[in-house]
Structure formats: C-alpha cells, structure tokens
C-alpha cells in the first residue's frame, strides 16, 4: 500500500474517532476509540518504512 493510501486510511480512522464522540458522547465512545487507536498504531508500525520514505 502506498504512503498516500496509508495516510488516507489513518485520516479516515481518526475521523471515525471524532464521529464516535459526536454521536455517542465522550464516555460512551472511549472503548471504541481505544480500539480504533490500537488499529491506527498497528498500521503505523506495519507501514513504518513506507511512511518515513
């Protein structure tokens, strides 16, 4: 996956976190947002070399 596509996926997931807070509220969205954050971190680690280049 190219750098642009990886960044697009990460931006989408971060937007999803914001949407969760908007719809569910901060407290209700916490667990979901923690899971989404783990996915973001996993993607960043997996594609680390591509993101740096």
Long-range contacts (C-beta under 8 A, 24 or more apart in sequence): 1-47, 1-50, 2-50, 3-47, 3-50, 3-51, 3-53, 6-43, 6-47, 6-50, 6-51, 7-51, 9-43, 10-40, 10-43, 10-44, 13-39, 13-40, 13-43, 14-40
